[in-house]
Structure formats: C-alpha cells, structure tokens
Amino acid sequence: ATELTKLEEKSLVTFIYVGKPNKEYRAMYGSNSAIQLNDQVTQNPTAVYSYLEQAKAKLKDDRRSLMQVSLKADKETKMNIISQIKEELRRANTLNLSYSARQGKTNN
C-alpha cells in the first residue's frame, strides 16, 4: 500500500469480505473463494449489486454519495473474483472503494 487513511465515519462504510471458507464451512460453501455480505455468504459476485443497493437505501439521500465500500480479501484470493466484485461496484455506481490491509513486517 502506498497510501493509508483512517476511516472517519464508520456508519458510511459497507464491508465486503472475500476468501476461502474455513474447514468447517467448506462442506456448505465449497473450497473456492466466497463473498461475505453481512451474514450472507455467496460465491456469486452479482449478489454484491443488490447488497449495495440495500445499503444505499438505508442512508439519507445526502449521505449516499459519501458511502464507502471496504473490501477485505484473504491473501489467497484470486484477482478474478476481485475484478468481478469491482464490476458490480461500478454497476451500482459505488465508486468509493478502499482495501483493508494488515500492517506488514518491516525489515530494519
């Protein structure tokens, strides 16, 4: 990451998590990357569109343009699913996207 900022208004942030399910959930969701949208888990990136539309509907009109999506992906996640999610973000006209990251180890 080259630029890090702290999220000021967390109520305007919608979180999307992407990664391979844990062992206990693989029987239910498979071993490919899954997308978690609140309490829903799917492998269909098109579900992101309706999730974002529902999130926007909960905000007042003047706050919708300030909505931000925070995408947190497992390091093993393939870029294909990330690209598909980004397409759904564009389709929902939700262009304010941040990527969550962990601070890496520094070599001193």
C-alpha positions in Angstrom: 0.0 0.0 0.0 1.2 3.5 -0.8 -1.5 5.5 0.8 -3.3 4.7 4.1 -6.1 6.7 5.6 -8.2 6.0 8.7 -12.0 5.8 8.2 -13.6 8.7 9.9 -17.3 7.9 9.7 -17.7 4.2 10.1 -21.5 4.3 9.7 -21.0 5.1 6.0 -18.7 2.1 5.4 -20.1 -1.1 4.0 -17.8 -4.1 4.3 -17.3 -7.0 1.9 -15.1 -9.9 2.9 -13.7 -12.4 0.3 -11.7 -15.5 1.0 -11.8 -19.3 1.2 -14.2 -20.7 3.7 -12.7 -22.3 6.9 -12.6 -26.1 7.0 -15.9 -26.4 9.0 -17.7 -24.4 6.3 -16.3 -26.0 3.2 -19.0 -28.6 3.0 -21.6 -25.9 2.9 -19.8 -23.3 0.6 -17.1 -25.3 -1.2 -13.4 -24.6 -1.3 -13.4 -21.7 -3.7 -13.3 -18.1 -2.6 -16.6 -17.0 -1.1 -18.0 -13.5 -0.6 -19.5 -12.5 2.8 -22.1 -9.7 2.7 -23.2 -9.2 6.3 -24.5 -12.5 7.4 -24.9 -13.9 3.8 -22.2 -16.0 2.1 -22.2 -16.4 -1.6 -19.9 -17.3 -4.5 -21.9 -15.2 -6.9 -20.4 -11.7 -7.4 -23.6 -10.4 -8.8 -25.1 -10.5 -5.3 -22.9 -7.6 -4.5 -25.1 -5.3 -6.6 -28.3 -5.9 -4.6 -26.3 -5.8 -1.3 -25.1 -2.3 -2.2 -28.5 -1.1 -3.3 -29.9 -2.2 0.0 -27.1 -0.5 1.9 -27.7 2.7 0.0 -31.5 2.6 0.6 -30.7 2.7 4.4 -28.9 6.0 4.0 -30.4 9.5 3.7 -30.2 10.9 0.2 -27.5 13.5 1.0 -25.3 10.8 2.6 -25.4 8.2 -0.2 -22.6 9.8 -2.2 -20.4 9.5 0.9 -20.9 5.8 1.2 -17.6 3.8 1.0 -17.0 0.2 0.5 -14.2 -1.5 2.3 -13.1 -4.7 0.6 -11.1 -7.1 2.7 -9.7 -10.1 0.9 -7.7 -13.1 2.0 -4.2 -13.1 0.6 -5.0 -16.3 -1.3 -8.0 -14.7 -3.1 -7.6 -14.7 -6.9 -7.9 -11.4 -8.7 -10.7 -12.7 -10.9 -13.2 -12.6 -8.1 -11.9 -9.2 -7.0 -12.4 -7.9 -10.6 -15.9 -9.3 -10.7 -16.8 -7.6 -7.4 -15.3 -4.3 -8.8 -17.6 -4.6 -11.8 -20.6 -4.9 -9.6 -19.4 -1.9 -7.6 -19.3 0.1 -10.9 -22.7 -1.2 -11.9 -24.1 0.0 -8.6 -22.3 3.3 -9.1 -20.5 2.8 -5.8 -17.0 4.0 -6.7 -15.6 5.0 -3.3 -13.6 1.8 -2.6 -10.9 1.1 0.0 -8.9 -2.0 0.5 -8.3 -3.2 4.1 -4.8 -4.4 4.8 -2.8 -5.6 7.7 0.4 -3.9 8.5 3.3 -6.0 7.2 6.5 -6.8 8.9 9.2 -4.2 8.4 12.8 -5.2 7.6 15.1 -2.9 9.7 
